[in-house]
């Protein structure tokens, strides 16, 4: 995809959705962090269903530690890998209390040092909670970037680095939200809905549905 079409690509997405955001439901930065950890290998819809009652009563790291691992499991057992995620969340909550006064740090290294938090999760938190122009590459973004020719790479990290290199600064703040939504609802894995895609004229996919 040429620079001209990349700019057109994101201009169209911005015009259609000027203020995109995550579909995860949360009330504060701590709840966002928990929701993103839970979302690994799970759908946002499934996470929201599980956290609706949880977040009504657990709003802080201290309240999560008080709830305990088994108490958390009771809320999230419908989510894949719930046992390991519960263990991670209780432990990261203890670390937040011990080293960050219960707050979610605005620092990549500190975030990635937390149990269950990798680069993608850190990018989501930095972007959504703190407004940093990070691009979190999940399976949707990896697929869309490679399929459209937007940013071709053989690994998630390679795609992230390419996106950071080619996406204009004016689009970086919202880029990963636009791409996730595009991949989730239009540029689907099994059969992309090209006829309904707002950016089909920019796309370099050779097998576009006509």
Secondary structure, 3 states (H helix, E strand, C coil): CCHHHHHHHHHHHHHHCCCCCCCCCCCCHHHHHHHHHHCCCCCHHHHHHHHHHHHHHCCCHHHHHHHHHHHHHHHHCCCCCHHHHHHHHHHHHHHHHHHCCCCCCCCHHHHHCCCCCCHHHHHHHHHHHHCCCCCCCCHHHHHHHHHHCCCCCCCHHHHHHHHHHHCCHHHHHHHHHHHHHHHHHCCCCCCCCHHHCCCCCCCCCCCCCC
